[in-house]
Amino acid sequence: MLHVTTRAGDRVTALLPESVDLHTVPLLRAVGNRIIDEGCRHLTLDASRSRFLDSSGITLLINWYQRLDRIDGSLSLAGVNADIHGLLHRLGLDTVIVLIPRAPAPDPPGP
């Protein structure tokens, strides 16, 4: 499920699930499209929990990017892990979708 965490004017941040795949995309699409239909122009997706993104998830991101671009908006993914960041980079999507990498885990406390 796509869960809205903040909304300020035409800016929305929403939390993505652990898997963005064939099984989760229909519900994600419905919620995301509703968010955009309700006036969101700048959508930030918090991908900090996301571990898996398949081709249907990539298609969904492209569709949202295209919808937002038509209204001079933007799509960002925050907290992206290295695997998903690498995949989106190889596909060239980092040129149209802002990717904010996941912060590295802090070093464990010393002895």
N, C-alpha and C positions, 0 to 999 in steps of 0.2 A: 504494500500500500504506500502511496505517496502521502506523506504527512506534512502539512504546512506547519512550519515552526515560527516564522515571522512574516508579517505583512505590513508594509509601510508604503502607502500610495500605490504606485504601479510596480513596486519591487516586492517579490515574494521569494522566500527561502523555504524549500521543502526537503524532507529527509527521504532518500531512496532506501529501498529494502536491501537485504543482503544479496539477493539475486535479481538481476534485471534480465529476464529471459522470456521464452515463449509462454510460460505459465503466468508470469506476473504482468507482462506488458499490456494485456487488454484493460486491466483495472487501472494501471498507471496511466495509460493513454486517456482513459475517460476522465480521471481526476485532473491530470495535467491540462487537457484541453479545456476543461471547465475553468481552471485557474486562469488560463489565457483569455477565454471568453469573458471572464468577469473583470478584465482590465489589466491583467499583469502584462507588463512590457519587458521587464528584466527579471528573468527567472534564474535563481541560483539553486542548484541541486546539491544537497549535502550527500556526498558519496562516501562518507567516512566509514559507514557500515558495509558498503557494497564490496563484494569479493568476486562477483561473476557478472559478466556482461556478454550476452551472445548477440548474434546478428539481428534478432528482432529488437533487442535493446538499442543497438546502434541505429537501426532504422527509426526507432522512436525518437532518439536524440536528434537525428537529422530532420525529422518532421517538425519537431518543436523549434529547432533552430530556424527552419524556413518560415514557419508561422511568425516567429518573433522578429526575424529580419525584415519581413514585409511591413511591419509596423515600426521600424527603426528601433527595435528592442534588442535584447541580448540574452544569450544562454551561457551560464557558467556552471562548471562542476567543481565543487570544493571538496577537499579531503580525499582526493583521488589516490588510490594505491598505485604502486609502481607498475603492476601488470596492466591495469586498465589504462593508465597514462601512456604506457608504451604502445598498447594496441591503438588507441585513438591517435597517437602521434604517427604511427606507421600508416594509418589510413588518411592522414592529412587533416583530420578534424580539429587538431589543435590550432589550425589557422582560422577557424570560424567559431569554435567554442572555447571560451576561456577555461583553461585547466589549472586548478590550484592544487598542487601536490599535497598529500598527507604529510603533516609534520612528522619528523623522525621521532621515534620513541625515546624518552629520556634515558640516559644511562642509569643503571641501577646504582643505588647508594654504595659507596665504598666501605671497606671494613672499618 
